[in-house]
Amino acid sequence: MTFTTRKAGLSGLAVLGASALALAGCTPSGPAAPDFLPCVVSGTGGFDDNSFNQLAYEGINEAAAALNVEPVTIESETQDDFAPNIEQAVEAGCDLIITVGFDLAVATIEAATANPDLPFALIDDAGDVDFDGTGPDAPNVKPILFDTAQAAFLGGYAMASYTTSGTVGTYGGRPFPTVSIFMDGAAQGVEYYNEQKDADVQLLGWDIASQTGTFVDVFTPGTESFNAASNLLDQGADVLLPVGGGIYLSAVEAIKDRGTDAAILGVDADFTLTDPANADFVLTSILKQIKVAVIAVVNEAADGELDYEPYVGTLENGGVGIAPFHSFEGAVDPELQAELDAIAEGIIAGEIPVSSYLNPAG
C-alpha cells in the first residue's frame, strides 16, 4: 500500500494527508500487509524536482518493485511538514524510513530517538544535529553521504573550459554544506583549470576561502532564483551552476529572457535525461547517485543486514560522477573529455586533492 502526499502535477498517484489516512483507516496490517515496508519522506523540493528528491523516489520505488512491495512515499511542501510527515511514516508501520536532505536532520533524529528499534536512513547528513563530528546522534540512523566536491571539481573544470567570456557563476538554494560542497568543488575545478592552462577564468557567486556566496533560500523555481541567475548573467557569466532542486528552471528562464547562449550545469541527476525539454541548456551534470544508494540501503534493510556506518559516495566507488556532454559534445574542446578522465583518475589516486566538509584535507 502506498500513502503518497505529492504535488498535483504528478498524476496517477493517490494524494493523502495525515487526516485522510486516519479517516480512511489505511494501515499496513492484515493479510495484504507487505513483509517489508520501505518509506521515504521528501525535502521541500518535492519528488518532481528532477534532482535529489526525485532520485530518492525512483530508488525506493525500484527497490520496492524488486521486493514485490509498495513503498510509502510522503512529500513535504514546507519545512513545517517534516516532523508530521516522518510521524506519518512511523504510524504507517514502515520498516525503514528514508528522509531526503540536510534540512530533515533534526526531525529525523528526534523521530529516531523516539523510535529506537526502527531503522532510519538520512540522505545528505551524518545525523549529527550538533555537527560536532562525533557521528549520528541516534544510533539507528544510517547516514547516506556524497563527497560531491570530487565530481563538482570536474564540473568546474568543464565550465572553465567552455566559457567564452572568461566568467562563470554559481548560486545555491540554502547555505547547507550539501549545497556548498558543489560550489567548493566547482571553485577548485576552475582554479585547477587556470593553473593548468595559464588562464584567468573568474567564478562568481562563491568565495571558497570565506565560504560565502549567493543563496536564494529556496529549492524551488521562482523570482529569487531568476534574479540570482539574471545578476550573474548581467555580470558576464555564460555558464551557471544553480545548486538546489528545481532552482535551475529559473536559471533557464533567465537565459531565455536575455536571449543569450549561456549554459547551465545540472546537479544530482543528469538533467538532459530527467528534463529533456531543457536539454539544450545543459552543458553537463554533476551526478550524485542517490538512486543507487537508496536501492542498496533498502535491500540491506529488507535482508536484515543494515549497518549504520555512513555510506559515502565518491568517484572511486561510483557514488558521484559527471554526465556526458550530450548535445554539447560537438561544442566543447575535443580534448576536454580526455582531460576530465585523467583528472578523475588523479583524484581517485590522491594525486589531485579535492577538499570538502567531508574530506577537509583533500
C-alpha positions as CSV (number, residue, x, y, z in Angstrom):
1,M,0.0,0.0,0.0
2,T,1.3,3.4,-0.9
3,F,0.5,6.5,1.0
4,T,1.6,9.4,-1.1
5,T,1.4,13.1,-0.3
6,R,2.5,14.8,-3.6
7,K,2.1,17.8,-5.8
8,A,-0.9,17.6,-8.2
9,G,1.5,17.7,-11.1
10,L,2.4,14.1,-10.5
11,S,-0.5,12.1,-11.9
12,G,-1.7,8.6,-11.2
13,L,-0.8,8.6,-7.5
14,A,-3.1,8.9,-4.5
15,V,-2.9,12.2,-2.6
16,L,-3.4,11.6,1.1
17,G,-2.6,13.7,4.0
18,A,-2.4,12.6,7.6
19,S,-6.0,13.3,8.3
20,A,-7.1,11.5,5.1
21,L,-5.1,8.5,6.3
22,A,-6.8,8.5,9.6
23,L,-10.3,8.8,8.0
24,A,-9.6,6.0,5.5
25,G,-8.3,3.8,8.3
26,C,-5.5,2.6,6.0
27,T,-2.8,0.8,7.9
28,P,-0.4,-1.8,6.6
29,S,-2.0,-4.6,8.5
30,G,-3.9,-7.8,7.8
31,P,-3.3,-10.4,5.1
32,A,-2.3,-7.8,2.5
33,A,0.4,-6.4,4.6
34,P,3.9,-6.5,3.0
35,D,6.7,-8.4,4.6
36,F,8.9,-5.3,4.4
37,L,7.6,-1.7,4.1
38,P,10.2,0.9,2.9
39,C,9.2,4.5,3.2
40,V,10.6,7.9,2.1
41,V,9.9,11.5,3.2
42,S,11.0,14.2,0.8
43,G,12.6,17.6,1.3
44,T,10.7,20.7,0.2
45,G,11.7,20.4,-3.5
46,G,9.3,17.6,-4.0
47,F,9.5,14.3,-5.8
48,D,9.3,16.0,-9.1
49,D,12.3,18.2,-8.7
50,N,14.4,16.4,-11.4
51,S,17.0,16.2,-8.7
52,F,17.8,14.6,-5.4
53,N,14.2,14.1,-4.2
54,Q,13.2,12.5,-7.5
55,L,16.2,10.2,-7.4
56,A,15.3,9.0,-3.9
57,Y,11.7,8.5,-5.1
58,E,12.8,6.5,-8.1
59,G,15.2,4.5,-6.0
60,I,12.7,3.4,-3.3
61,N,10.1,2.5,-6.0
62,E,12.6,0.4,-7.9
63,A,13.8,-1.4,-4.8
64,A,10.2,-1.9,-3.6
65,A,9.2,-3.3,-7.0
66,A,12.0,-5.8,-6.8
67,L,10.8,-6.9,-3.4
68,N,7.2,-7.0,-4.7
69,V,6.0,-4.5,-2.1
70,E,4.6,-1.0,-2.4
71,P,6.5,1.8,-0.6
72,V,5.1,4.7,1.4
73,T,6.2,8.0,-0.2
74,I,5.4,11.2,1.5
75,E,6.1,14.6,0.0
76,S,7.0,17.7,2.1
77,E,5.7,21.1,0.9
78,T,7.4,23.1,3.6
79,Q,9.8,22.6,6.5
80,D,6.9,22.5,8.9
81,D,5.8,19.2,7.2
82,F,9.0,17.4,8.2
83,A,8.1,16.2,11.7
84,P,4.5,15.3,11.0
85,N,5.4,13.6,7.7
86,I,8.0,11.4,9.5
87,E,5.5,10.6,12.2
88,Q,3.0,9.7,9.5
89,A,5.6,7.2,8.2
90,V,6.1,5.8,11.7
91,E,2.3,5.4,12.2
92,A,2.1,3.7,8.7
93,G,4.2,0.8,10.1
94,C,7.2,1.5,8.0
95,D,10.2,-0.9,8.4
96,L,12.7,1.6,7.1
97,I,12.2,5.4,6.8
98,I,14.5,7.3,4.5
99,T,14.5,11.1,4.8
100,V,15.8,13.2,1.9
101,G,18.0,16.2,2.7
102,F,20.2,18.0,5.2
103,D,17.3,20.1,6.5
104,L,15.4,17.0,7.7
105,A,18.2,16.1,10.1
106,V,16.7,17.5,13.3
107,A,13.2,16.0,12.7
108,T,14.8,12.7,11.7
109,I,17.0,12.4,14.8
110,E,14.0,13.3,17.0
111,A,11.9,10.6,15.4
112,A,14.7,8.0,15.5
113,T,15.4,8.8,19.2
114,A,11.7,8.3,19.9
115,N,11.6,5.0,18.0
116,P,15.0,3.3,18.8
117,D,14.0,0.0,17.2
118,L,13.0,1.5,13.9
119,P,15.8,1.9,11.2
120,F,16.2,5.3,9.6
121,A,18.4,6.5,6.7
122,L,19.2,10.2,6.3
123,I,20.4,11.4,2.9
124,D,22.9,14.2,2.8
125,D,23.6,14.4,6.5
126,A,25.6,12.5,9.1
127,G,22.7,12.5,11.5
128,D,24.8,14.8,13.8
129,V,22.5,17.6,14.7
130,D,25.2,19.5,16.6
131,F,27.7,18.9,13.7
132,D,30.5,18.2,16.2
133,G,31.9,15.4,14.1
134,T,31.1,12.7,16.6
135,G,28.7,10.8,14.3
136,P,25.0,10.2,14.5
137,D,23.1,11.5,17.5
138,A,20.8,8.5,17.2
139,P,22.4,5.0,16.6
140,N,19.5,3.8,14.4
141,V,20.2,6.3,11.6
142,K,22.2,5.3,8.6
143,P,23.9,8.4,7.0
144,I,24.0,8.4,3.2
145,L,26.6,11.0,2.2
146,F,28.2,12.0,-1.1
147,D,31.6,13.7,-1.5
148,T,30.2,15.7,-4.4
149,A,33.1,18.1,-4.5
150,Q,35.0,15.4,-6.4
151,A,32.5,15.4,-9.2
152,A,31.9,19.2,-9.0
153,F,35.7,19.6,-9.5
154,L,35.2,18.0,-12.9
155,G,32.2,20.3,-13.5
156,G,34.1,23.4,-12.6
157,Y,36.9,22.4,-14.9
158,A,34.4,21.9,-17.7
159,M,32.8,25.3,-17.0
160,A,36.1,27.0,-17.3
161,S,37.0,25.2,-20.5
162,Y,33.6,26.0,-22.1
163,T,33.3,29.7,-21.2
164,T,34.0,32.2,-23.9
165,S,33.5,35.3,-21.6
166,G,36.1,34.1,-19.0
167,T,33.4,34.4,-16.4
168,V,31.2,31.6,-14.9
169,G,28.8,31.7,-11.9
170,T,27.1,29.7,-9.3
171,Y,24.4,30.1,-6.6
172,G,22.7,27.8,-4.2
173,G,19.3,27.1,-2.6
174,R,20.2,27.3,1.1
175,P,23.6,27.6,2.7
176,F,23.8,23.9,3.7
177,P,27.1,22.0,3.5
178,T,25.4,19.7,1.0
179,V,24.8,22.6,-1.3
180,S,28.1,24.5,-0.9
181,I,30.0,21.2,-1.4
182,F,29.1,21.6,-5.1
183,M,30.3,25.2,-5.1
184,D,33.6,24.2,-3.3
185,G,34.3,21.6,-5.9
186,A,33.5,23.8,-8.8
187,A,35.7,26.6,-7.4
188,Q,38.6,24.1,-7.1
189,G,38.0,22.8,-10.6
190,V,38.1,26.4,-12.1
191,E,41.3,27.1,-10.1
192,Y,42.9,23.9,-11.4
193,Y,41.9,24.8,-15.0
194,N,43.5,28.2,-14.6
195,E,46.7,26.6,-13.2
196,Q,46.9,24.0,-16.0
197,K,46.0,26.4,-18.9
198,D,47.6,29.6,-17.6
199,A,44.1,31.1,-17.8
200,D,42.1,33.5,-15.6
201,V,38.5,32.3,-15.6
202,Q,36.5,34.0,-12.8
203,L,33.9,32.2,-10.7
204,L,31.1,34.5,-9.4
205,G,28.7,33.6,-6.6
206,W,31.0,31.7,-4.3
207,D,34.2,32.5,-2.3
208,I,35.7,29.3,-1.2
209,A,38.1,31.0,1.3
210,S,35.4,32.8,3.2
211,Q,32.7,30.2,2.5
212,T,30.3,32.9,1.4
213,G,28.2,33.3,-1.7
214,T,24.8,33.8,-3.3
215,F,21.9,31.8,-1.9
216,V,18.2,32.2,-2.7
217,D,16.7,30.4,0.4
218,V,14.5,28.1,-1.7
219,F,14.8,24.9,-3.6
220,T,12.0,25.6,-6.0
221,P,11.9,27.9,-9.1
222,G,10.8,31.4,-8.6
223,T,11.7,35.1,-8.5
224,E,14.6,34.6,-6.1
225,S,16.4,32.1,-8.4
226,F,15.5,34.1,-11.5
227,N,17.0,37.2,-10.1
228,A,20.2,35.5,-8.9
229,A,20.7,33.9,-12.3
230,S,20.0,37.2,-14.0
231,N,22.5,39.0,-11.9
232,L,25.2,36.5,-12.8
233,L,24.4,36.8,-16.5
234,D,24.5,40.5,-16.3
235,Q,28.0,40.3,-14.9
236,G,29.1,38.3,-17.9
237,A,28.8,34.7,-16.7
238,D,28.0,32.4,-19.6
239,V,27.9,29.1,-17.7
240,L,25.8,28.8,-14.5
241,L,25.8,26.2,-11.7
242,P,22.5,26.5,-9.8
243,V,22.7,24.1,-6.9
244,G,19.4,23.0,-5.3
245,G,16.5,21.1,-6.6
246,G,14.3,23.0,-9.1
247,I,16.0,26.4,-8.9
248,Y,17.8,25.6,-12.2
249,L,14.5,26.1,-14.0
250,S,14.6,29.8,-13.2
251,A,18.2,30.0,-14.5
252,V,17.0,28.6,-17.8
253,E,14.2,31.2,-17.8
254,A,16.8,33.9,-17.2
255,I,18.9,32.7,-20.1
256,K,15.9,32.7,-22.3
257,D,14.8,36.1,-21.1
258,R,18.2,37.6,-22.1
259,G,18.4,35.7,-25.4
260,T,21.9,34.5,-24.6
261,D,23.6,31.2,-25.5
262,A,24.6,30.6,-21.9
263,A,24.5,27.1,-20.5
264,I,23.9,25.6,-17.1
265,L,25.3,22.6,-15.2
266,G,22.8,20.2,-13.7
267,V,23.2,18.8,-10.2
268,D,22.4,15.4,-8.6
269,A,20.7,13.9,-11.7
270,D,21.6,14.0,-15.4
271,F,19.2,16.9,-16.3
272,T,19.4,16.0,-20.0
273,L,17.7,12.8,-19.2
274,T,15.4,13.9,-16.4
275,D,14.3,17.2,-18.1
276,P,14.8,16.7,-21.9
277,A,12.7,19.8,-22.6
278,N,15.6,21.9,-21.3
279,A,18.4,19.6,-22.5
280,D,19.7,22.3,-25.0
281,F,20.7,24.4,-22.0
282,V,22.6,21.7,-20.1
283,L,26.3,21.5,-20.7
284,T,26.7,18.5,-18.4
285,S,25.5,17.5,-14.9
286,I,27.3,16.8,-11.6
287,L,25.9,13.4,-10.6
288,K,25.1,12.2,-7.1
289,Q,23.9,8.6,-7.3
290,I,21.2,8.8,-4.7
291,K,19.0,6.3,-6.5
292,V,21.8,3.7,-6.4
293,A,22.4,4.4,-2.7
294,V,18.7,4.2,-1.8
295,I,18.3,0.8,-3.6
296,A,21.3,-0.6,-1.7
297,V,20.1,0.6,1.7
298,V,16.5,-0.7,1.1
299,N,17.9,-4.1,0.1
300,E,20.2,-4.3,3.1
301,A,17.4,-3.4,5.5
302,A,15.0,-5.9,3.8
303,D,17.6,-8.6,4.2
304,G,18.1,-7.7,7.9
305,E,21.7,-6.7,7.1
306,L,21.6,-2.9,7.5
307,D,24.6,-1.5,9.3
308,Y,24.7,2.2,10.5
309,E,28.2,3.0,9.1
310,P,28.0,6.0,6.8
311,Y,27.8,5.4,3.1
312,V,30.0,8.0,1.3
313,G,29.7,8.2,-2.4
314,T,33.0,9.1,-4.2
315,L,34.4,8.9,-7.7
316,E,36.2,5.7,-6.7
317,N,33.0,3.8,-5.7
318,G,30.8,5.4,-8.4
319,G,28.7,7.3,-5.9
320,V,29.4,10.6,-7.7
321,G,30.3,11.4,-11.2
322,I,29.8,13.7,-14.2
323,A,27.3,13.2,-17.0
324,P,28.1,13.1,-20.8
325,F,28.0,16.4,-22.7
326,H,25.1,15.1,-24.8
327,S,24.1,17.8,-27.3
328,F,27.1,19.9,-26.3
329,E,29.6,17.2,-27.3
330,G,30.5,19.0,-30.5
331,A,30.7,22.4,-28.8
332,V,33.3,21.6,-26.1
333,D,37.0,21.3,-26.6
334,P,37.8,18.0,-28.4
335,E,40.3,17.2,-25.7
336,L,38.1,18.0,-22.7
337,Q,36.6,14.6,-22.1
338,A,40.1,13.0,-22.1
339,E,41.3,15.7,-19.7
340,L,38.4,15.1,-17.3
341,D,39.0,11.3,-17.4
342,A,42.7,11.9,-16.5
343,I,41.7,14.4,-13.7
344,A,39.2,11.8,-12.3
345,E,42.0,9.2,-12.2
346,G,44.2,11.7,-10.4
347,I,41.5,12.5,-7.8
348,I,40.9,8.8,-7.2
349,A,44.7,8.1,-6.8
350,G,45.0,11.0,-4.4
351,E,47.3,12.9,-6.7
352,I,44.8,15.8,-7.2
353,P,43.5,16.8,-3.8
354,V,39.9,18.0,-3.6
355,S,38.8,19.3,-0.2
356,S,35.2,19.3,1.2
357,Y,33.5,19.3,4.5
358,L,33.6,15.5,4.3
359,N,37.3,15.5,3.4
360,P,38.9,18.7,4.7
361,A,42.4,17.6,3.9
362,G,41.5,16.8,0.3
